Amino acid sequence: MDSLADALLIVTRLDVIAALLAGSVGGVIIGAIPGVGPAVAIAILLPATFGMEPIVGLTLLLGIYGSALFGGSIPSILINTPGTPVNALTTYDGFPMTRAGEAPRALGLSFGASFFGGIFSVVALVVLSPLLARVAPMFGSREIFLAALLGCILVIVAHRGQSLAAGALLMFGLFLNTIGMEANTYTQRFTFDLAFLAQGVNLIVVVLGLFAVSQAFVLLAGKDGDGVVPEYSGSVGKGVLEVLRHKRVATVGAASGTLMGIIPGVGEFTSQFLSYSHARAFSKRPELFGKGSPEGLIASETANNSVPPAAMVPLLALGIPGEALTAMMLSVFYVHNVIPGPGLFQNHMDFVLALYICLALLNVLALAFLMVATKPLLKVLVIPDRYLGMVILTLSFVGIYSLRNSVIDCMTAAVFGLLGVMLKRLNLPIVPIILGMVLGGIMENKFRTSLPRIRSVWSWIDRPVAMVIFGLICLVLALHVWGLWRDWREKKNGSVAN
């Protein structure tokens, strides 16, 4: 109870309330603008949050992360253009409902489902917090090393059909982390006697380059839209309440998103697939899916919005980010010398509970804002892409330069921006590079810390938690190999049949 009282005191601070409002409203607006998305916005804002307290900075970033998914459904439903990449599945049923004259209902279903998923995930995590507080101390250096290794493997496996490319990009991220002065022996690694490389490759510079600068280049090279504001008539309120008529679909979707969010390297796309597939399999009208099914829309949006709160679990409990956005947030902790991990739940439970309360309030504020401002918000859909690109590029370089007052950092970000454009053109994932840099640092640090207690290979897994994680690694690898073999057999049989 003392921790809860302290958490409420933190949440009622003026700077935290301001961050709540800015994050929730700003996230909705950013999500509603096609071509921007939360990753770009968070990358741009990241340098500014280093001057804030951790709870303020994280509330702002988490607000943009979660609320952007609310806003991203607006262009998905009205103009068949996902506001954020994870809203792509929303277009399957949202846009057909718009063409059938049910745009207000579709928007209401989307907003209500997103709210349900976000609140469900927060409540689940609050209930699980005592368990996490007891389990977290069982993770020592070996367990965290193995958990980070499991995260790397899951990142590769999650990119089905692109596993080889994801693995290569993950290894590239691991390599980038090794460049610079080695912390223990003070020897230079891969610097080639270049002074600027001795400081290493800054994670924030790479993040801004791959996400923000690359997206600016894409927008600047593209064409502007037609400038027509989509219109609809009617209230979204009935659609919001209609979600309660599909409690089973909403609950399964939210549970799927919560579970997938906790697992590093999985994220929204897998949770959406599981939720959508389940809803279609158990629906009384499966033929409507992809043609304007309310159940399909609810399944997609509940799974989407339940991931952000759940993704904070591996970050807070183990210091291991599950995807690129939480990897960016990890740097906010490090700047303020607040180390996420087992000690956070033991010594700073008030901070954890305050973060969960903020996550719940962000969902409430985002829904309230959308209920009154959806129609005025439609004007952001017609902002010219090239104008957006120039704004993003300018803000990105201002943020990059402010980190270390270095022109070299700006040049490095431009190089990674070009790399990001190439990866997007080739339809290859960017996230493995970021997670490789973050997880590589964690693995190297925990590996060195564990070595004095290692007597044999068996020593790595001679404790219960370590053995469980090792078993999960073997299981994931076995399932992936079996899946590849099954796909190969199906392809072979298909070619023989033809």
C-alpha positions as CSV (number, residue, x, y, z in Angstrom):
1,M,0.0,0.0,0.0
2,D,2.9,2.4,0.7
3,S,4.2,1.8,-2.8
4,L,0.8,2.5,-4.3
5,A,0.5,5.7,-2.3
6,D,3.9,6.9,-3.3
7,A,3.1,6.0,-7.0
8,L,-0.1,8.1,-6.8
9,L,2.0,11.0,-5.5
10,I,4.3,10.7,-8.4
11,V,1.5,10.6,-11.0
12,T,-0.1,13.7,-9.6
13,R,3.0,15.9,-10.1
14,L,2.5,18.7,-12.6
15,D,5.4,17.6,-14.9
16,V,4.0,14.0,-15.0
17,I,0.5,15.3,-15.8
18,A,1.9,17.5,-18.6
19,A,3.8,14.5,-20.0
20,L,0.6,12.5,-19.9
21,L,-1.3,15.1,-21.8
22,A,1.4,15.7,-24.4
23,G,2.1,12.0,-24.9
24,S,-1.5,10.9,-25.3
25,V,-2.7,13.8,-27.5
26,G,0.6,14.0,-29.5
27,G,0.7,10.3,-30.0
28,V,-2.8,10.3,-31.5
29,I,-1.9,13.1,-33.9
30,I,1.4,11.5,-34.9
31,G,-0.3,8.1,-35.5
32,A,-3.0,9.7,-37.7
33,I,-0.3,11.1,-40.1
34,P,0.6,8.4,-42.6
35,G,4.4,8.2,-43.0
36,V,5.5,9.3,-39.6
37,G,4.6,6.8,-36.9
38,P,5.7,6.4,-33.3
39,A,9.2,5.2,-34.0
40,V,10.1,8.4,-35.9
41,A,8.5,10.6,-33.3
42,I,10.2,8.8,-30.4
43,A,13.6,8.9,-32.1
44,I,13.3,12.7,-32.6
45,L,12.1,13.3,-29.0
46,L,14.6,11.0,-27.4
47,P,17.5,13.5,-26.9
48,A,15.0,16.0,-25.3
49,T,13.9,13.4,-22.7
50,F,17.4,13.0,-21.4
51,G,17.0,16.3,-19.5
52,M,13.7,15.0,-17.9
53,E,13.3,12.7,-14.9
54,P,12.9,9.1,-15.9
55,I,9.2,8.9,-15.0
56,V,8.5,12.1,-17.0
57,G,10.5,11.1,-20.1
58,L,9.1,7.5,-20.1
59,T,5.5,8.7,-19.7
60,L,6.0,11.0,-22.7
61,L,7.5,8.3,-24.9
62,L,5.1,5.6,-23.8
63,G,2.2,8.0,-24.5
64,I,3.3,8.4,-28.0
65,Y,4.0,4.7,-28.4
66,G,0.5,3.6,-27.2
67,S,-1.6,6.5,-28.4
68,A,-0.2,6.4,-31.9
69,L,-1.9,3.1,-32.4
70,F,-5.2,4.7,-31.6
71,G,-4.6,7.5,-34.2
72,G,-3.1,5.1,-36.7
73,S,-6.5,3.4,-37.2
74,I,-8.1,6.7,-38.6
75,P,-6.3,6.7,-42.0
76,S,-6.4,2.9,-42.1
77,I,-10.2,3.0,-41.9
78,L,-11.0,6.1,-43.9
79,I,-8.5,6.1,-46.7
80,N,-7.1,2.5,-46.6
81,T,-3.6,3.8,-45.6
82,P,-2.1,2.6,-42.3
83,G,-1.1,5.4,-40.0
84,T,1.5,3.1,-38.4
85,P,2.8,-0.1,-39.8
86,V,1.0,-2.2,-37.2
87,N,-2.3,-0.8,-38.3
88,A,-2.0,-2.5,-41.7
89,L,-4.4,-5.3,-40.6
90,T,-7.0,-2.7,-39.6
91,T,-7.4,-1.9,-43.3
92,Y,-8.7,-5.4,-44.0
93,D,-12.0,-4.8,-42.3
94,G,-12.0,-1.1,-41.5
95,F,-11.9,0.3,-45.0
96,P,-14.6,-2.1,-46.4
97,M,-16.9,-0.8,-43.6
98,T,-16.1,2.8,-44.7
99,R,-17.1,1.9,-48.3
100,A,-20.3,0.4,-47.0
101,G,-21.2,3.7,-45.3
102,E,-20.2,2.5,-41.8
103,A,-17.1,4.7,-41.1
104,P,-18.3,6.1,-37.7
105,R,-19.1,2.5,-36.5
106,A,-15.7,1.3,-37.7
107,L,-13.9,4.2,-36.0
108,G,-15.8,3.6,-32.8
109,L,-15.0,-0.1,-32.8
110,S,-11.4,0.6,-33.4
111,F,-11.2,3.2,-30.6
112,G,-13.1,1.0,-28.2
113,A,-11.0,-2.1,-29.0
114,S,-7.8,-0.2,-28.6
115,F,-8.9,1.1,-25.2
116,F,-10.0,-2.3,-24.1
117,G,-6.7,-3.8,-25.1
118,G,-4.6,-1.2,-23.4
119,I,-6.5,-1.3,-20.1
120,F,-6.6,-5.1,-20.1
121,S,-2.8,-5.2,-20.5
122,V,-2.2,-2.7,-17.7
123,V,-4.5,-4.5,-15.3
124,A,-2.9,-7.8,-16.1
125,L,0.6,-6.4,-15.4
126,V,-0.5,-4.7,-12.1
127,V,-1.9,-8.1,-10.9
128,L,1.3,-9.8,-12.0
129,S,3.6,-7.2,-10.4
130,P,3.9,-9.1,-7.0
131,L,4.9,-12.2,-8.9
132,L,7.4,-10.3,-11.0
133,A,8.9,-8.8,-7.8
134,R,9.5,-12.3,-6.5
135,V,10.8,-13.8,-9.7
136,A,13.1,-11.0,-10.8
137,P,15.7,-11.6,-8.0
138,M,16.1,-15.1,-9.3
139,F,17.8,-13.6,-12.4
140,G,21.5,-13.3,-12.0
141,S,24.1,-12.5,-14.7
142,R,23.9,-15.9,-16.3
143,E,20.1,-15.8,-16.5
144,I,20.0,-12.3,-18.0
145,F,22.7,-13.4,-20.5
146,L,20.6,-16.4,-21.6
147,A,17.4,-14.2,-21.7
148,A,19.2,-11.7,-24.0
149,L,20.4,-14.6,-26.1
150,L,16.8,-15.9,-26.3
151,G,15.7,-12.4,-27.3
152,C,18.2,-12.4,-30.2
153,I,16.9,-15.8,-31.3
154,L,13.3,-14.7,-31.1
155,V,14.1,-11.6,-33.2
156,I,15.4,-13.8,-35.9
157,V,12.6,-16.4,-35.7
158,A,9.9,-13.7,-35.6
159,H,10.8,-12.5,-39.1
160,R,9.4,-15.6,-40.8
161,G,10.6,-15.8,-44.4
162,Q,13.4,-13.3,-43.7
163,S,15.2,-15.2,-41.0
164,L,18.6,-15.1,-42.8
165,A,18.4,-11.4,-43.5
166,A,17.2,-10.7,-39.9
167,G,20.1,-12.8,-38.5
168,A,22.6,-10.9,-40.7
169,L,21.3,-7.5,-39.6
170,L,21.2,-8.6,-36.0
171,M,24.9,-9.6,-36.3
172,F,25.6,-6.2,-37.8
173,G,24.0,-4.6,-34.8
174,L,26.2,-6.8,-32.5
175,F,29.2,-5.7,-34.4
176,L,28.3,-2.0,-34.2
177,N,28.2,-2.4,-30.4
178,T,31.8,-3.6,-30.3
179,I,33.3,-0.6,-32.0
180,G,35.1,1.8,-29.8
181,M,37.0,1.7,-26.5
182,E,36.6,-1.6,-24.6
183,A,35.5,-0.8,-21.1
184,N,37.5,-3.4,-19.1
185,T,40.9,-3.4,-20.8
186,Y,40.8,0.0,-22.4
187,T,41.8,-1.3,-25.8
188,Q,40.4,0.0,-29.0
189,R,38.3,-2.3,-31.1
190,F,37.6,-1.8,-34.9
191,T,38.6,1.9,-34.7
192,F,41.3,1.8,-37.4
193,D,43.1,4.7,-35.5
194,L,40.2,7.0,-36.3
195,A,39.6,9.3,-33.3
196,F,35.8,9.6,-33.7
197,L,35.4,5.9,-33.7
198,A,37.1,5.6,-30.3
199,Q,33.9,6.9,-28.7
200,G,31.9,4.1,-30.3
201,V,28.8,4.2,-32.5
202,N,26.1,6.0,-30.5
203,L,22.8,4.1,-30.3
204,I,20.7,7.2,-30.5
205,V,22.5,8.4,-33.6
206,V,21.8,5.0,-35.3
207,V,18.2,5.1,-34.1
208,L,17.6,8.6,-35.5
209,G,19.4,7.7,-38.7
210,L,17.6,4.4,-39.4
211,F,14.1,5.5,-38.4
212,A,13.8,9.3,-38.6
213,V,16.3,10.4,-41.3
214,S,15.5,7.4,-43.5
215,Q,11.8,8.2,-43.3
216,A,12.5,11.9,-44.1
217,F,14.4,10.8,-47.2
218,V,11.5,8.6,-48.3
219,L,9.0,11.3,-47.8
220,L,11.1,13.9,-49.6
221,A,11.6,11.6,-52.6
222,G,7.9,10.7,-52.8
223,K,4.9,12.6,-54.1
224,D,2.3,14.6,-52.1
225,G,-1.2,13.3,-51.7
226,D,-4.3,14.7,-53.4
227,G,-5.1,17.1,-50.5
228,V,-8.7,15.9,-50.1
229,V,-10.0,15.7,-46.5
230,P,-12.0,12.5,-46.0
231,E,-15.5,13.1,-44.6
232,Y,-18.0,11.0,-42.7
233,S,-21.2,11.7,-40.8
234,G,-22.4,10.2,-37.5
235,S,-21.1,9.5,-34.0
236,V,-18.4,7.1,-33.0
237,G,-19.9,6.5,-29.5
238,K,-22.1,3.6,-30.5
239,G,-19.2,1.8,-32.1
240,V,-17.1,2.2,-28.9
241,L,-19.9,0.6,-26.8
242,E,-20.4,-2.2,-29.4
243,V,-17.0,-3.7,-28.4
244,L,-18.7,-5.0,-25.2
245,R,-20.9,-7.2,-27.4
246,H,-17.8,-9.0,-28.6
247,K,-16.2,-9.7,-25.2
248,R,-14.7,-13.0,-26.2
249,V,-13.0,-11.7,-29.3
250,A,-11.7,-8.6,-27.4
251,T,-10.5,-10.6,-24.4
252,V,-8.6,-13.2,-26.5
253,G,-7.1,-10.4,-28.6
254,A,-6.0,-8.4,-25.5
255,A,-4.6,-11.6,-23.9
256,S,-2.7,-12.4,-27.0
257,G,-1.2,-9.0,-27.2
258,T,-0.2,-9.0,-23.5
259,L,1.5,-12.4,-23.8
260,M,3.3,-11.5,-27.1
261,G,4.4,-8.2,-25.7
262,I,6.1,-9.8,-22.7
263,I,8.1,-12.1,-25.0
264,P,11.1,-10.2,-26.4
265,G,11.4,-9.9,-30.2
266,V,7.8,-10.9,-31.0
267,G,5.6,-7.8,-30.8
268,E,2.4,-6.6,-32.4
269,F,2.4,-8.4,-35.7
270,T,2.5,-11.9,-34.2
271,S,-0.2,-11.0,-31.6
272,Q,-2.4,-9.6,-34.4
273,F,-2.0,-12.8,-36.5
274,L,-2.9,-15.0,-33.5
275,S,-5.9,-12.9,-32.5
276,Y,-7.2,-12.4,-36.0
277,S,-6.9,-16.1,-36.8
278,H,-8.6,-17.1,-33.6
279,A,-11.5,-14.7,-34.2
280,R,-12.0,-15.9,-37.7
281,A,-11.8,-19.6,-36.7
282,F,-14.5,-19.2,-34.0
283,S,-16.7,-16.6,-35.7
284,K,-20.3,-17.4,-36.7
285,R,-19.7,-15.4,-39.9
286,P,-16.1,-16.1,-41.0
287,E,-16.9,-15.1,-44.6
288,L,-17.1,-11.4,-43.5
289,F,-13.4,-11.3,-42.5
290,G,-11.5,-9.1,-44.9
291,K,-14.8,-7.7,-46.1
292,G,-15.9,-5.6,-43.2
293,S,-16.1,-7.8,-40.1
294,P,-16.5,-6.0,-36.8
295,E,-14.9,-9.0,-35.0
296,G,-11.9,-8.8,-37.3
297,L,-11.4,-5.1,-36.6
298,I,-11.7,-5.7,-32.8
299,A,-9.3,-8.6,-32.9
300,S,-6.7,-6.6,-34.7
301,E,-7.0,-3.4,-32.5
302,T,-7.1,-5.1,-29.1
303,A,-4.0,-7.1,-29.9
304,N,-2.3,-3.9,-31.1
305,N,-2.8,-1.8,-28.1
306,S,-2.2,-4.4,-25.4
307,V,1.4,-4.8,-26.5
308,P,3.0,-1.5,-25.4
309,P,2.3,-2.0,-21.6
310,A,3.3,-5.6,-21.8
311,A,6.5,-4.8,-23.6
312,M,7.7,-2.9,-20.5
313,V,7.9,-6.2,-18.5
314,P,11.2,-7.5,-20.0
315,L,12.5,-4.0,-20.0
316,L,11.7,-3.2,-16.3
317,A,12.3,-6.7,-14.9
318,L,15.4,-7.7,-16.8
319,G,16.6,-4.6,-18.6
320,I,16.0,-6.4,-21.9
321,P,14.0,-4.5,-24.6
322,G,11.6,-6.5,-26.6
323,E,11.6,-4.3,-29.7
324,A,13.1,-1.1,-31.1
325,L,10.8,1.4,-29.2
326,T,11.6,-0.1,-25.8
327,A,15.2,-0.2,-26.8
328,M,15.1,3.6,-27.2
329,M,13.5,3.9,-23.8
330,L,16.3,1.9,-22.2
331,S,18.6,4.8,-22.9
332,V,16.4,7.1,-20.8
333,F,17.2,4.8,-17.8
334,Y,20.9,4.7,-18.5
335,V,21.3,8.5,-18.8
336,H,19.8,8.9,-15.3
337,N,21.8,6.0,-13.9
338,V,18.6,4.1,-13.2
339,I,19.4,0.5,-14.1
340,P,16.3,-1.6,-15.0
341,G,16.4,-5.1,-13.8
342,P,15.7,-7.3,-10.7
343,G,16.5,-4.5,-8.3
344,L,13.9,-2.1,-9.8
345,F,11.0,-4.2,-8.6
346,Q,12.6,-4.6,-5.2
347,N,13.8,-1.1,-4.5
348,H,11.6,1.1,-6.7
349,M,8.2,-0.5,-6.7
350,D,6.6,2.9,-6.5
351,F,8.2,3.9,-9.8
352,V,6.9,0.7,-11.5
353,L,3.4,1.2,-10.2
354,A,3.5,4.9,-11.2
355,L,4.4,3.9,-14.7
356,Y,1.5,1.4,-14.9
357,I,-0.9,4.1,-13.6
358,C,0.4,6.4,-16.3
359,L,-0.2,3.7,-19.0
360,A,-3.8,3.3,-17.9
361,L,-4.4,7.1,-17.8
362,L,-2.8,7.5,-21.3
363,N,-5.5,5.1,-22.7
364,V,-8.2,7.1,-21.0
365,L,-6.9,10.4,-22.3
366,A,-6.4,9.1,-25.9
367,L,-9.9,7.8,-26.0
368,A,-11.4,11.0,-24.6
369,F,-9.4,13.1,-27.1
370,L,-10.6,11.0,-30.0
371,M,-14.2,11.1,-29.0
372,V,-14.3,14.9,-29.3
373,A,-11.6,15.6,-31.9
374,T,-11.7,12.9,-34.6
375,K,-13.3,15.2,-37.3
376,P,-10.8,18.1,-36.8
377,L,-8.0,15.6,-36.7
378,L,-8.8,14.5,-40.3
379,K,-7.0,17.6,-41.5
380,V,-3.6,16.2,-40.6
381,L,-4.2,13.5,-43.3
382,V,-3.6,16.0,-46.0
383,I,-0.3,17.5,-44.8
384,P,2.1,17.3,-47.8
385,D,4.6,14.5,-47.5
386,R,7.5,16.6,-48.6
387,Y,6.7,19.2,-45.9
388,L,6.6,16.4,-43.3
389,G,9.9,15.1,-44.6
390,M,11.7,18.4,-44.3
391,V,10.4,18.9,-40.7
392,I,11.4,15.4,-39.7
393,L,14.9,15.9,-41.3
394,T,15.4,19.2,-39.6
395,L,14.3,18.0,-36.1
396,S,16.4,14.9,-36.5
397,F,19.6,16.7,-37.2
398,V,18.9,19.2,-34.4
399,G,18.5,16.3,-32.0
400,I,21.6,14.5,-33.2
401,Y,23.8,17.6,-33.0
402,S,22.5,18.3,-29.5
403,L,23.7,15.0,-28.2
404,R,27.4,15.7,-28.4
405,N,27.7,18.9,-30.5
406,S,29.3,16.7,-33.2
407,V,29.0,17.1,-36.9
408,I,30.4,13.6,-37.2
409,D,27.3,12.3,-35.5
410,C,25.2,14.1,-38.1
411,M,27.2,12.5,-40.9
412,T,26.9,9.1,-39.3
413,A,23.1,9.5,-39.0
414,A,22.9,10.5,-42.7
415,V,24.8,7.3,-43.6
416,F,22.5,5.2,-41.5
417,G,19.6,7.1,-43.0
418,L,20.7,6.0,-46.5
419,L,21.1,2.4,-45.2
420,G,17.5,2.6,-43.8
421,V,16.2,3.7,-47.2
422,M,17.9,0.8,-48.9
423,L,16.5,-1.7,-46.3
424,K,13.0,-0.2,-46.8
425,R,13.3,-0.5,-50.6
426,L,14.4,-4.1,-50.3
427,N,11.6,-4.8,-47.8
428,L,14.2,-5.9,-45.1
429,P,13.7,-5.3,-41.4
430,I,15.4,-2.5,-39.5
431,V,14.6,-3.5,-36.0
432,P,17.2,-6.3,-35.7
433,I,20.0,-3.8,-36.1
434,I,18.8,-1.8,-33.1
435,L,18.1,-4.8,-30.9
436,G,21.5,-6.2,-31.9
437,M,23.2,-3.1,-30.6
438,V,21.3,-3.1,-27.3
439,L,21.2,-6.9,-26.6
440,G,24.9,-7.1,-27.7
441,G,25.9,-4.7,-24.9
442,I,23.8,-6.6,-22.3
443,M,25.2,-10.0,-23.4
444,E,28.8,-8.8,-23.4
445,N,28.5,-7.2,-19.9
446,K,26.7,-10.2,-18.3
447,F,29.0,-12.7,-20.0
448,R,32.1,-11.0,-18.4
449,T,30.3,-10.8,-15.1
450,S,29.5,-14.5,-15.2
451,L,32.9,-15.8,-16.1
452,P,34.5,-15.9,-12.6
453,R,31.7,-18.3,-11.5
454,I,31.9,-20.6,-14.6
455,R,33.7,-23.8,-14.1
456,S,32.4,-25.8,-17.0
457,V,29.8,-25.5,-19.8
458,W,27.3,-27.0,-17.4
459,S,27.7,-24.1,-15.0
460,W,25.8,-21.9,-17.4
461,I,22.5,-23.8,-16.8
462,D,23.0,-25.4,-13.3
463,R,20.4,-23.2,-11.8
464,P,16.6,-23.6,-12.2
465,V,15.8,-20.3,-14.1
466,A,18.9,-20.7,-16.3
467,M,17.8,-24.2,-17.2
468,V,14.3,-23.1,-18.0
469,I,15.6,-20.3,-20.3
470,F,18.0,-22.8,-22.0
471,G,15.1,-25.2,-22.5
472,L,13.1,-22.4,-24.2
473,I,16.0,-21.6,-26.5
474,C,16.2,-25.2,-27.6
475,L,12.4,-25.4,-28.0
476,V,12.3,-22.2,-30.1
477,L,15.2,-23.4,-32.3
478,A,13.6,-26.9,-32.7
479,L,10.2,-25.4,-33.7
480,H,11.8,-23.0,-36.2
481,V,13.8,-25.8,-37.8
482,W,10.7,-28.0,-37.9
483,G,8.7,-25.1,-39.5
484,L,11.4,-24.6,-42.2
485,W,11.5,-28.3,-42.9
486,R,7.7,-28.4,-43.2
487,D,7.7,-25.4,-45.6
488,W,10.4,-27.1,-47.7
489,R,8.4,-30.3,-47.8
490,E,5.2,-28.4,-48.8
491,K,7.0,-26.6,-51.5
492,K,8.7,-29.8,-52.8
493,N,5.3,-31.6,-52.9
494,G,3.7,-28.7,-54.6
495,S,6.4,-28.6,-57.3
496,V,6.1,-32.4,-57.8
497,A,2.3,-32.1,-58.1
498,N,2.7,-29.4,-60.8
